Amino acid sequence: MKKNLIIPVIFIIFYFVNYNSYSQCNDEVVLDGSEKILTYGIDSTGNWWAVTEPMTGNYRVVINGKQSEIYHEVKNLIFSPDGQKWAFFAKDITQWHIVSNDGVTKLPGTDVGEMLFSNNSQNLIYSYKDGEQEYINFRNNKIIVYNRVGKIFSSYGGERFAFMGYHGDKIVININGNESPQFDDIIPIGFWSDGTFLYAGKSGDSWEIYKNNEPISDVFSNINGVAINIMGNVAAVLARRTRDEAIGMLISDEFYEPLVGKAYHSVDGLALHPTLPMYAYRATYQDKTFIVYSSAEYFGGQRTGKPQFTHDGNDLYYIGCDIDCFVNINGRKYSVNTELDVDMNYAMKPKSNTISYSSSSSIIVRNVTSKNIIAGKMMDEIIQPIYNWRTQRFETLGKISQRLYFIFCKP
């Protein structure tokens, strides 16, 4: 009799725990399937969007549930860094427009180019084309450019601009109307806080880092990664000196000169702290893999993912796998009893030891300390989640047939 009584009690407790876990994830239909969904996503600032095709060859953009008019072509949907503004190019039968949260603006010309918000989110910079001429508009100014290639860059407030262009078989970077020396190749990094522009320039087989026209680094044989923070006061570079020596380099006004790290056989997977002069990257030395966090080394696994910072920079984390997979948070290793894809991006709530990711059909939220796991509704397809610091929850989008669902989990 005692054995028979124990069985239903255990079953009731097990069911109760799973029910409470599942209830922490919710979903709502945001597109009902009346229009074909071509693509969709969720921005790092928490804005969700989709492009639908109401009729063949006609397109509509939906942002946070707000629907645009129907257009023949749409391009370059972007969101401001603070997440409060958005814009995209759209063409009706004959005319290109800028469609934004502020309204619709007609554009002259025959085609459109690039579009970006300044890092302070206050100014929209865009370009359009008329024949071989391209016009760049920024802060009520318009300039004419030729042979531009790659992205347009702006200073923090949008007062200055930069872009690359060709001179014959050489390439230059135009910084607010002034051209750099000619190089065989250029990797733009971004505007520094003082208005100078940071980039890597290659002459022959040698690379150097420049601020405007002045070199500020040693000579390298290759550049493996570059990053700059939103304020333009911290940047990082991964570079190779020789065949067997690769390094990380940190640039900050707090340093008299760029700070060069220890040499490894290879380096990649650069992550830059959002505000402080700190960075992380993946490195290998004598067949061992490490995650380098400024001057500290954390052991990787047989397979090791790239490091990531939380949005506020409070936590550094990465995924690794030996026999079992693990999550390393701020140098502490937490084993998980499941296979994880080390190459996938994982979202994390700061100061929580809680990560989130999507399987092939559902959002998963996992606390690596308590081992609690919650999951959302099963979908036909689903994208990777973000952590939305405004709502303090993990959010993603998924599809069942042609219905689009907004899914969120409160850890």
Disulfide bonds with the S-S distance in Angstrom:
Cys25-Cys409 2.04
Cys321-Cys325 2.00
